[in-house]
Structures are given as structure tokens and as C-alpha cells.
């Protein structure tokens, strides 16, 4: 993904898309973290995913439970929580 690898973009699809459940995603130069949300309440996370876009561009290996990637997971979760607080809950 071109651009600043330290910049994180939050993508929100709160109405769902193409039959998918609503989601929030945090994306930076290398990582993609997705929170799939309950269709009845955006406060409940029903599924989470973490992908290394450099090593796994097809998003086949969900690294969510990998202890090696806990720091990046914590960082991206915090980015989404900041977005929830500063944008969605205003």
C-alpha cells in the first residue's frame, strides 16, 4: 500500500455492503485489522481479523491470535476506539 506506513486510515461500513455485516477497519502501510459488527448494534464485535498485507496480500492467514503480533493488534484496536470516540459517538 503506497503512502505513509505510519498513517492509519479507518474505513467504516456501518450499513453493511453487498450483504455483509457492518464493519470497521484500520489500515496502514502493512496491516489490516477488521472488526465485524453486529447488524443490530454497532457496539458489539462479532468477528475480528488481522492481516499482514506485505506477506499475505490475499488475506488468507488471520493473525488475530498470533502472540507475535499483539503489539500491532493493540495499536490498531486503539485507532478504531479513538475513531469511535471522536467520530461515531459525537
Secondary structure as the mmCIF struct_conf table of DSSP 4:
data_model
#
loop_
_struct_conf.conf_type_id
_struct_conf.id
_struct_conf.beg_label_comp_id
_struct_conf.beg_label_asym_id
_struct_conf.beg_label_seq_id
_struct_conf.end_label_comp_id
_struct_conf.end_label_asym_id
_struct_conf.end_label_seq_id
BEND BEND1 UNK A 3 UNK A 3
TURN_TY1_P TURN_TY1_P1 UNK A 5 UNK A 6
STRN STRN1 UNK A 9 UNK A 13
TURN_TY1_P TURN_TY1_P2 UNK A 14 UNK A 15
BEND BEND2 UNK A 17 UNK A 17
TURN_TY1_P TURN_TY1_P3 UNK A 18 UNK A 19
HELX_LH_PP_P HELX_LH_PP_P1 UNK A 20 UNK A 22
STRN STRN2 UNK A 23 UNK A 27
BEND BEND3 UNK A 29 UNK A 30
STRN STRN3 UNK A 31 UNK A 38
TURN_TY1_P TURN_TY1_P4 UNK A 39 UNK A 40
STRN STRN4 UNK A 41 UNK A 52
TURN_TY1_P TURN_TY1_P5 UNK A 53 UNK A 55
TURN_TY1_P TURN_TY1_P6 UNK A 57 UNK A 58
BEND BEND4 UNK A 61 UNK A 61
TURN_TY1_P TURN_TY1_P7 UNK A 64 UNK A 65
HELX_RH_3T_P HELX_RH_3T_P1 UNK A 67 UNK A 69
HELX_RH_AL_P HELX_RH_AL_P1 UNK A 70 UNK A 83
HELX_RH_PI_P HELX_RH_PI_P1 UNK A 84 UNK A 88
TURN_TY1_P TURN_TY1_P8 UNK A 89 UNK A 89
#
